């Protein structure tokens, strides 16, 4: 220790240096501190100006085996008013630089805090590496490379508020306020807004499946999923809202995203949830109930005026359906894992699409091929697009224990009317569906040439396979039988004029 000249009522320079050594864990280091100390005994006020402290430490437990920390500030303690003031605060450690100020009042009874903090721009990935923490691998190598923080702090004995808050991460800026209303219960309150964020940038990069490796299935994916921690949900005490001007997540592009959340005593509700996406809107209401032995989830969602093609293209990489879509979902489930949720899923989904197409299958061409085979001829190949245009597609899916059943599927196309019914297993992601397509009598529309004698005849089509790769098969034998009946009936109607006899014969050939 070394001091300057000491005199009553006069400030004195003070410098301290020491070596430190710890046994468990084994850490050694050197600390040096200095400052100008001014103590007013009458006013019970102590002030340290130009206070600086530097420390260098080494040891196997430290990141990289060694670290250096520095701190500088002007500090004043007023014993009469029981207050503490820290100004010109600067802290530097592991490529992180912090600056700010802090005032604490009523130290003796009920301390209150006011202050501000600024963290200059730094590289989070480099910081984690310096702290010997495994750096997360991100899809975008430039993600997690720029961050900064500005915040104003305030609080009491058992609470803390950050208002306003500005957090910048790469190209995203988060503003608003956050408060811990009660440290004991960890009650969290927030009101936040973000300009834009691409969540997919921060996810692990997509890895190509090794040649010969077993493909992932819904069952294996669910088996590897972690269980939702019910006890953690029961401890939540959260209320707040978030707004995001632009959001990209799961390859979907959304704007004007807003969500309010409230969680208390094991009941978590996200309402309202809203967004604009693909020329339409989304509204949602999600409830998770962790109060009982089983985790219960309720989902009510609506999509209105959404362009299905671009949405499915971004989400799944292929647009099975195009057109303007309206979808409503009301589902209930129990369980804490994705597999349990799928197996217990119950509810109703209604869907309606207009002015679009079913991609991947050309039903008119399929019917023409089958019709030609019945006649014993082969159609010349044509480069027709594999899609079926429609003016309207709608239906209702009733889900029970993870199996969706539909019996009112209707598709209106320029050439035909399509009705269908069947099941879709959400657990195994497989489909078993039977469709009856009836060619309209006008035959005006997509691919109607050569189908004149099929007008008004129901044509059976069987849809099987998986959600990702469905397959379509036309029942040629059933079609041939229907055509034969139609021809017989046509002959009967031409030769028999009596309505009663005609009706009797019609019944016999059915």
C-alpha positions as CSV (number, residue, x, y, z in Angstrom):
1,X,0.0,0.0,0.0
2,X,1.2,3.5,-0.8
3,X,-0.4,6.8,0.0
4,X,0.3,10.4,-0.7
5,X,0.6,13.1,1.9
6,X,-2.0,12.7,4.7
7,X,-3.7,15.7,6.2
8,X,-6.9,16.2,8.1
9,X,-9.7,17.3,5.7
10,X,-7.6,16.9,2.6
11,X,-7.9,14.2,-0.1
12,X,-5.2,11.6,-0.2
13,X,-3.9,9.4,-3.1
14,X,-4.0,5.7,-2.3
15,X,-2.6,2.7,-4.2
16,X,-2.9,-0.9,-3.3
17,X,-1.3,-4.0,-5.0
18,X,-1.4,-7.6,-3.9
19,X,-1.0,-11.1,-5.1
20,X,-3.7,-13.7,-4.5
21,X,-3.7,-17.5,-4.4
22,X,-6.7,-19.8,-3.9
23,X,-6.5,-23.5,-3.2
24,X,-9.9,-24.8,-4.3
25,X,-10.1,-24.1,-7.2
26,X,-6.5,-23.4,-7.9
27,X,-6.4,-19.7,-9.0
28,X,-3.6,-17.2,-8.7
29,X,-3.4,-13.6,-9.7
30,X,-2.4,-10.0,-9.2
31,X,-4.6,-7.1,-8.3
32,X,-3.7,-3.4,-8.4
33,X,-6.0,-0.6,-7.3
34,X,-5.6,3.2,-7.0
35,X,-7.7,6.3,-6.5
36,X,-7.9,9.6,-4.7
37,X,-9.8,9.3,-1.4
38,X,-11.6,12.3,0.2
39,X,-13.4,11.8,3.5
40,X,-15.5,14.4,5.2
41,X,-16.0,13.2,8.8
42,X,-18.4,16.0,9.8
43,X,-20.8,15.2,6.9
44,X,-20.0,11.5,7.0
45,X,-19.2,11.5,3.3
46,X,-16.5,9.5,1.5
47,X,-15.6,9.9,-2.1
48,X,-13.1,8.1,-4.2
49,X,-12.2,9.8,-7.5
50,X,-10.4,8.2,-10.4
51,X,-10.8,4.8,-8.7
52,X,-9.3,2.1,-10.9
53,X,-8.7,-1.6,-10.3
54,X,-7.0,-4.1,-12.6
55,X,-6.8,-7.8,-12.0
56,X,-5.0,-10.6,-13.9
57,X,-5.8,-14.2,-12.9
58,X,-4.7,-17.7,-14.1
59,X,-5.9,-21.1,-13.4
60,X,-7.3,-24.3,-15.0
61,X,-10.8,-23.3,-14.0
62,X,-10.7,-20.0,-15.9
63,X,-11.7,-19.6,-19.5
64,X,-8.6,-20.2,-21.6
65,X,-6.6,-20.6,-18.4
66,X,-6.4,-16.9,-17.7
67,X,-8.4,-13.7,-17.7
68,X,-8.1,-10.0,-17.1
69,X,-10.7,-7.7,-15.5
70,X,-10.5,-3.9,-15.2
71,X,-12.9,-1.5,-13.5
72,X,-12.9,2.3,-13.2
73,X,-15.4,4.7,-11.5
74,X,-16.0,7.7,-9.3
75,X,-17.7,6.5,-6.1
76,X,-19.3,8.5,-3.3
77,X,-21.0,7.3,-0.1
78,X,-23.1,9.7,1.9
79,X,-23.6,8.4,5.4
80,X,-26.0,11.2,6.4
81,X,-28.5,10.5,3.6
82,X,-27.6,6.8,3.3
83,X,-26.9,7.0,-0.4
84,X,-24.3,5.6,-2.8
85,X,-23.4,7.2,-6.1
86,X,-21.3,5.5,-8.8
87,X,-20.4,7.7,-11.8
88,X,-18.2,7.2,-14.9
89,X,-18.4,3.5,-14.4
90,X,-16.4,1.4,-16.9
91,X,-15.9,-2.3,-16.8
92,X,-13.8,-4.4,-19.3
93,X,-13.5,-8.2,-19.4
94,X,-13.1,-10.7,-22.1
95,X,-13.7,-8.3,-25.1
96,X,-16.8,-6.9,-23.2
97,X,-16.9,-3.2,-22.3
98,X,-19.6,-1.8,-20.1
99,X,-20.2,1.8,-19.1
100,X,-22.8,3.4,-16.9
101,X,-23.8,5.1,-13.6
102,X,-25.7,4.0,-10.5
103,X,-27.4,5.8,-7.6
104,X,-28.7,3.9,-4.5
105,X,-30.8,5.7,-2.0
106,X,-32.0,4.8,1.5
107,X,-29.3,2.1,2.0
108,X,-30.2,1.5,5.6
109,X,-34.0,0.7,5.3
110,X,-35.5,0.2,1.9
111,X,-32.9,0.7,-0.9
112,X,-34.0,2.1,-4.2
113,X,-31.9,2.0,-7.3
114,X,-31.6,4.2,-10.4
115,X,-29.0,4.1,-13.1
116,X,-28.1,3.4,-16.7
117,X,-25.8,0.9,-18.4
118,X,-24.3,0.7,-21.9
119,X,-22.5,-2.2,-23.4
120,X,-20.6,-1.3,-26.5
121,X,-20.9,-3.4,-29.6
122,X,-19.2,-6.8,-29.2
123,X,-19.0,-10.1,-30.9
124,X,-21.1,-12.7,-28.9
125,X,-19.4,-15.7,-30.6
126,X,-15.9,-14.4,-29.8
127,X,-17.0,-13.6,-26.2
128,X,-18.3,-17.2,-25.7
129,X,-15.1,-18.6,-27.2
130,X,-13.1,-16.4,-24.8
131,X,-15.1,-17.8,-21.9
132,X,-14.4,-21.3,-23.1
133,X,-18.2,-21.8,-23.8
134,X,-19.0,-23.8,-26.9
135,X,-20.0,-21.5,-29.6
136,X,-23.4,-22.3,-31.2
137,X,-23.2,-23.3,-34.9
138,X,-25.6,-21.1,-36.8
139,X,-27.1,-21.5,-40.3
140,X,-25.8,-18.0,-41.1
141,X,-22.1,-17.7,-40.1
142,X,-22.5,-14.0,-39.6
143,X,-25.3,-14.5,-37.0
144,X,-24.4,-13.7,-33.4
145,X,-21.4,-11.5,-34.4
146,X,-22.7,-8.0,-33.4
147,X,-24.5,-7.0,-30.2
148,X,-24.9,-4.0,-28.0
149,X,-27.2,-2.8,-25.1
150,X,-28.5,0.5,-23.7
151,X,-30.8,0.4,-20.7
152,X,-32.1,2.6,-17.9
153,X,-32.5,0.8,-14.5
154,X,-34.7,1.4,-11.6
155,X,-35.8,-0.8,-8.7
156,X,-36.7,-1.3,-5.1
157,X,-35.7,-4.0,-2.5
158,X,-37.4,-6.8,-4.3
159,X,-37.9,-5.5,-7.8
160,X,-36.2,-4.2,-10.9
161,X,-37.3,-2.4,-14.0
162,X,-35.5,-1.7,-17.3
163,X,-37.1,1.2,-19.0
164,X,-36.3,2.1,-21.7
165,X,-34.4,-0.8,-23.1
166,X,-32.6,-1.0,-26.5
167,X,-30.9,-4.3,-27.5
168,X,-29.3,-4.7,-30.8
169,X,-28.4,-8.1,-32.2
170,X,-26.9,-8.2,-35.7
171,X,-29.6,-6.5,-37.9
172,X,-32.3,-6.6,-35.3
173,X,-33.2,-3.9,-32.7
174,X,-35.4,-4.7,-29.7
175,X,-36.9,-1.8,-27.7
176,X,-39.3,-1.4,-24.9
177,X,-39.4,-2.2,-21.2
178,X,-38.9,-5.2,-18.9
179,X,-39.6,-5.5,-15.2
180,X,-39.1,-8.1,-12.5
181,X,-42.1,-7.3,-10.3
182,X,-41.1,-9.7,-7.5
183,X,-37.7,-11.5,-7.3
184,X,-39.1,-14.1,-4.9
185,X,-41.8,-15.3,-7.3
186,X,-39.7,-14.3,-10.4
187,X,-42.7,-12.3,-11.7
188,X,-41.8,-11.0,-15.1
189,X,-43.5,-8.1,-17.0
190,X,-42.6,-6.8,-20.4
191,X,-43.7,-4.7,-23.4
192,X,-41.3,-5.1,-26.3
193,X,-41.1,-4.2,-30.0
194,X,-38.7,-5.4,-32.7
195,X,-38.0,-4.1,-36.2
196,X,-37.1,-7.4,-37.8
197,X,-35.6,-10.8,-37.1
198,X,-34.8,-13.9,-39.2
199,X,-35.0,-16.7,-36.6
200,X,-33.8,-19.3,-39.1
201,X,-30.3,-17.6,-39.2
202,X,-29.7,-18.6,-35.6
203,X,-30.7,-22.3,-36.0
204,X,-28.1,-25.0,-36.6
205,X,-27.4,-25.4,-40.3
206,X,-29.4,-28.1,-42.1
207,X,-27.3,-31.2,-42.5
208,X,-27.5,-33.4,-45.5
209,X,-28.5,-37.0,-44.7
210,X,-25.7,-39.4,-45.1
211,X,-25.9,-41.9,-47.9
212,X,-27.5,-45.1,-46.8
213,X,-28.7,-43.6,-43.5
214,X,-32.2,-44.4,-42.3
215,X,-34.5,-41.5,-43.1
216,X,-36.1,-39.5,-40.3
217,X,-39.7,-40.4,-39.6
218,X,-42.3,-38.7,-37.4
219,X,-41.9,-41.5,-34.9
220,X,-38.2,-41.1,-34.5
221,X,-38.5,-37.3,-34.4
222,X,-41.1,-37.5,-31.6
223,X,-39.0,-40.0,-29.7
224,X,-36.1,-37.7,-29.7
225,X,-38.1,-34.7,-28.6
226,X,-37.7,-33.4,-25.0
227,X,-40.6,-33.4,-22.6
228,X,-42.1,-30.1,-21.7
229,X,-41.1,-29.3,-18.1
230,X,-44.5,-29.1,-16.3
231,X,-43.0,-27.9,-13.0
232,X,-41.2,-25.0,-14.7
233,X,-44.5,-24.0,-16.4
234,X,-46.3,-24.0,-13.0
235,X,-43.7,-21.6,-11.6
236,X,-44.2,-19.0,-14.4
237,X,-45.5,-15.6,-13.5
238,X,-45.4,-13.7,-16.7
239,X,-47.5,-11.0,-18.4
240,X,-46.5,-9.0,-21.4
241,X,-46.7,-8.4,-25.1
242,X,-44.3,-8.5,-28.1
243,X,-44.6,-6.8,-31.5
244,X,-42.4,-7.7,-34.5
245,X,-42.6,-5.7,-37.7
246,X,-41.0,-8.4,-39.8
247,X,-40.4,-12.0,-38.8
248,X,-39.0,-15.0,-40.6
249,X,-39.4,-18.3,-38.8
250,X,-39.6,-21.9,-40.1
251,X,-38.9,-20.3,-43.6
252,X,-42.2,-18.4,-43.3
253,X,-42.3,-14.6,-43.8
254,X,-44.6,-12.7,-41.5
255,X,-45.3,-9.0,-40.9
256,X,-47.1,-7.0,-38.2
257,X,-46.7,-9.9,-35.7
258,X,-48.1,-9.3,-32.3
259,X,-48.5,-11.6,-29.3
260,X,-49.7,-11.2,-25.7
261,X,-48.9,-13.8,-23.0
262,X,-50.1,-14.3,-19.5
263,X,-48.9,-17.1,-17.3
264,X,-49.8,-17.7,-13.7
265,X,-50.1,-20.8,-11.4
266,X,-49.6,-23.2,-14.3
267,X,-52.1,-21.6,-16.7
268,X,-50.4,-20.1,-19.8
269,X,-52.4,-18.2,-22.4
270,X,-51.2,-16.6,-25.6
271,X,-53.9,-14.3,-26.7
272,X,-54.2,-12.5,-29.0
273,X,-51.7,-13.7,-31.5
274,X,-51.8,-12.0,-34.9
275,X,-49.8,-11.5,-38.1
276,X,-50.1,-10.7,-41.7
277,X,-48.7,-13.3,-44.1
278,X,-48.9,-14.1,-47.8
279,X,-51.6,-11.5,-48.6
280,X,-53.7,-12.7,-45.7
281,X,-54.0,-12.6,-41.9
282,X,-53.5,-15.0,-39.0
283,X,-55.3,-14.9,-35.6
284,X,-54.6,-17.3,-32.8
285,X,-55.5,-18.2,-29.2
286,X,-53.4,-20.8,-27.5
287,X,-53.8,-22.1,-23.9
288,X,-51.5,-24.5,-22.1
289,X,-52.8,-25.9,-18.8
290,X,-50.1,-27.4,-16.5
291,X,-52.2,-27.3,-13.3
292,X,-53.2,-31.0,-13.4
293,X,-51.3,-34.2,-13.7
294,X,-51.5,-34.1,-17.5
295,X,-50.5,-31.2,-19.6
296,X,-53.4,-29.9,-21.6
297,X,-53.2,-27.8,-24.8
298,X,-56.0,-25.9,-26.6
299,X,-55.4,-24.2,-30.0
300,X,-57.8,-22.0,-31.9
301,X,-56.4,-20.5,-35.1
302,X,-57.7,-18.8,-38.2
303,X,-56.1,-18.1,-41.6
304,X,-58.0,-15.7,-43.9
305,X,-57.2,-14.7,-47.5
306,X,-53.8,-16.4,-47.5
307,X,-52.1,-17.4,-50.7
308,X,-51.5,-21.1,-50.1
309,X,-48.9,-21.7,-52.8
310,X,-46.2,-19.3,-51.6
311,X,-46.9,-20.2,-48.0
312,X,-46.5,-24.0,-48.6
313,X,-43.5,-23.4,-50.9
314,X,-41.6,-21.6,-48.1
315,X,-42.8,-23.9,-45.4
316,X,-42.4,-27.3,-47.1
317,X,-40.4,-26.6,-50.2
318,X,-43.3,-27.5,-52.4
319,X,-46.8,-26.1,-53.1
320,X,-49.2,-29.0,-53.1
321,X,-52.1,-26.6,-53.2
322,X,-52.4,-23.1,-54.6
323,X,-55.1,-20.5,-54.4
324,X,-56.6,-18.2,-51.8
325,X,-57.2,-20.1,-48.6
326,X,-59.3,-19.8,-45.4
327,X,-58.6,-22.2,-42.7
328,X,-59.9,-22.5,-39.1
329,X,-58.4,-24.9,-36.5
330,X,-59.9,-25.8,-33.1
331,X,-57.8,-28.6,-31.5
332,X,-57.3,-30.0,-28.0
333,X,-54.6,-32.4,-26.8
334,X,-53.0,-33.8,-23.7
335,X,-49.3,-34.8,-23.1
336,X,-45.9,-33.3,-22.7
337,X,-44.2,-34.6,-25.8
338,X,-45.0,-34.2,-29.5
339,X,-45.8,-37.9,-29.8
340,X,-48.3,-37.7,-26.9
341,X,-49.8,-34.6,-28.3
342,X,-50.3,-36.2,-31.8
343,X,-51.9,-39.3,-30.3
344,X,-54.3,-37.4,-28.2
345,X,-55.3,-34.7,-30.7
346,X,-59.0,-34.0,-31.0
347,X,-60.9,-31.3,-32.8
348,X,-62.1,-29.8,-36.1
349,X,-60.4,-28.1,-39.0
350,X,-62.3,-26.4,-41.8
351,X,-60.7,-25.3,-45.0
352,X,-61.7,-23.6,-48.2
353,X,-59.6,-22.6,-51.2
354,X,-60.6,-20.7,-54.3
355,X,-59.1,-20.2,-57.8
356,X,-56.2,-22.5,-57.4
357,X,-54.8,-25.9,-58.3
358,X,-53.8,-29.3,-56.8
359,X,-50.2,-29.7,-57.8
360,X,-48.6,-33.1,-58.4
361,X,-51.6,-34.7,-60.1
362,X,-53.4,-34.1,-63.4
363,X,-56.7,-35.8,-62.8
364,X,-58.2,-35.1,-66.3
365,X,-55.1,-36.6,-67.9
366,X,-55.3,-39.6,-65.5
367,X,-58.9,-40.2,-66.5
368,X,-58.2,-39.9,-70.2
369,X,-55.3,-42.4,-69.9
370,X,-57.6,-44.9,-68.1
371,X,-60.4,-44.3,-70.5
372,X,-58.1,-45.0,-73.4
373,X,-56.9,-48.3,-71.8
374,X,-60.5,-49.4,-71.5
375,X,-60.9,-48.8,-75.3
376,X,-57.7,-50.7,-75.9
377,X,-55.8,-47.7,-77.2
378,X,-52.8,-45.7,-76.0
379,X,-52.8,-42.0,-75.9
380,X,-49.7,-40.2,-77.3
381,X,-47.5,-38.6,-74.6
382,X,-48.1,-35.0,-73.8
383,X,-46.2,-32.5,-71.8
384,X,-49.2,-31.5,-69.6
385,X,-48.4,-29.8,-66.3
386,X,-49.0,-32.1,-63.4
387,X,-51.8,-30.1,-61.7
388,X,-55.6,-30.0,-61.5
389,X,-57.1,-26.5,-61.6
390,X,-60.1,-25.7,-59.4
391,X,-62.5,-22.8,-58.7
392,X,-63.3,-24.1,-55.3
393,X,-61.9,-26.7,-52.8
394,X,-63.4,-27.1,-49.4
395,X,-64.0,-29.6,-46.6
396,X,-64.0,-30.4,-42.9
397,X,-61.5,-32.6,-41.0
398,X,-62.7,-34.1,-37.7
399,X,-59.8,-35.3,-35.6
400,X,-60.0,-38.0,-33.0
401,X,-57.0,-39.5,-31.2
402,X,-54.7,-38.2,-33.9
403,X,-56.7,-39.6,-36.8
404,X,-58.4,-37.0,-39.1
405,X,-61.6,-38.1,-40.9
406,X,-63.2,-36.2,-43.7
407,X,-66.5,-37.0,-45.6
408,X,-67.4,-33.7,-47.2
409,X,-64.5,-33.0,-49.5
410,X,-65.6,-31.0,-52.6
411,X,-63.6,-29.7,-55.5
412,X,-65.2,-27.7,-58.3
413,X,-63.1,-27.7,-61.5
414,X,-63.8,-26.4,-65.1
415,X,-64.1,-30.1,-66.2
416,X,-65.4,-32.1,-63.3
417,X,-66.9,-32.2,-59.8
418,X,-64.9,-34.1,-57.2
419,X,-66.2,-35.5,-53.9
420,X,-64.1,-37.4,-51.4
421,X,-63.8,-39.0,-48.0
422,X,-61.2,-40.8,-46.1
423,X,-58.7,-40.6,-43.2
424,X,-55.3,-39.0,-42.5
425,X,-53.2,-40.4,-39.7
426,X,-51.4,-37.4,-38.1
427,X,-49.2,-39.7,-36.0
428,X,-47.7,-41.7,-38.9
429,X,-48.4,-38.9,-41.4
430,X,-50.1,-41.3,-43.8
431,X,-53.3,-40.9,-45.9
432,X,-56.0,-43.3,-47.1
433,X,-58.5,-41.3,-49.2
434,X,-61.1,-42.2,-51.8
435,X,-62.2,-39.6,-54.4
436,X,-65.1,-39.7,-56.9
437,X,-64.6,-37.4,-59.9
438,X,-67.6,-36.7,-62.1
439,X,-67.0,-35.2,-65.6
440,X,-69.4,-32.3,-66.3
441,X,-71.7,-32.6,-69.3
442,X,-70.5,-29.4,-70.9
443,X,-66.9,-30.7,-71.1
444,X,-65.6,-27.2,-71.3
445,X,-62.4,-26.8,-69.4
446,X,-59.0,-28.4,-68.7
447,X,-58.4,-31.6,-70.7
448,X,-62.1,-32.4,-71.6
449,X,-61.4,-33.6,-75.1
450,X,-62.2,-37.3,-75.7
451,X,-64.2,-37.7,-72.4
452,X,-67.7,-37.1,-73.9
453,X,-68.9,-40.6,-73.1
454,X,-67.8,-40.2,-69.4
455,X,-70.0,-37.2,-68.7
456,X,-72.0,-37.7,-65.5
457,X,-70.2,-41.0,-64.6
458,X,-68.5,-41.1,-61.1
459,X,-64.8,-42.0,-61.5
460,X,-63.1,-43.6,-58.5
461,X,-59.6,-42.4,-57.4
462,X,-57.6,-43.8,-54.5
463,X,-55.1,-41.6,-52.7
464,X,-52.5,-43.3,-50.4
465,X,-49.0,-42.7,-49.2
466,X,-47.6,-40.0,-46.9
467,X,-48.3,-36.4,-46.4
468,X,-45.1,-35.5,-48.1
469,X,-45.4,-38.0,-51.0
470,X,-49.0,-38.9,-51.7
471,X,-49.8,-41.3,-54.6
472,X,-52.9,-41.3,-56.8
473,X,-54.4,-44.4,-58.4
474,X,-57.5,-44.5,-60.6
475,X,-59.6,-47.7,-60.3
476,X,-59.8,-48.7,-64.0
477,X,-62.0,-51.8,-63.4
478,X,-64.6,-49.7,-61.5
479,X,-64.4,-47.1,-64.3
480,X,-65.0,-49.8,-67.0
481,X,-67.9,-51.2,-65.1
482,X,-69.4,-47.7,-64.7
483,X,-69.0,-47.0,-68.4
484,X,-70.6,-50.4,-69.3
485,X,-73.6,-49.7,-67.1
486,X,-74.0,-46.3,-68.6
487,X,-74.0,-47.7,-72.1
488,X,-76.6,-50.4,-71.2
489,X,-78.7,-47.8,-69.5
490,X,-78.5,-45.5,-72.6
491,X,-79.6,-48.3,-74.9
492,X,-82.5,-49.1,-72.6
493,X,-83.6,-45.5,-72.4
494,X,-83.6,-45.2,-76.2
495,X,-85.6,-48.4,-76.8
496,X,-88.1,-48.3,-73.9
497,X,-90.5,-45.4,-73.7
498,X,-92.7,-46.4,-70.9
499,X,-91.5,-44.6,-67.8
500,X,-92.5,-47.4,-65.4
501,X,-90.7,-50.1,-67.3
502,X,-87.7,-47.8,-67.8
503,X,-87.5,-47.2,-64.0
504,X,-87.7,-50.9,-63.3
505,X,-84.9,-51.7,-65.8
506,X,-82.8,-48.9,-64.3
507,X,-83.1,-50.5,-60.9
508,X,-82.1,-53.9,-62.2
509,X,-78.8,-52.8,-63.7
510,X,-77.6,-50.9,-60.6
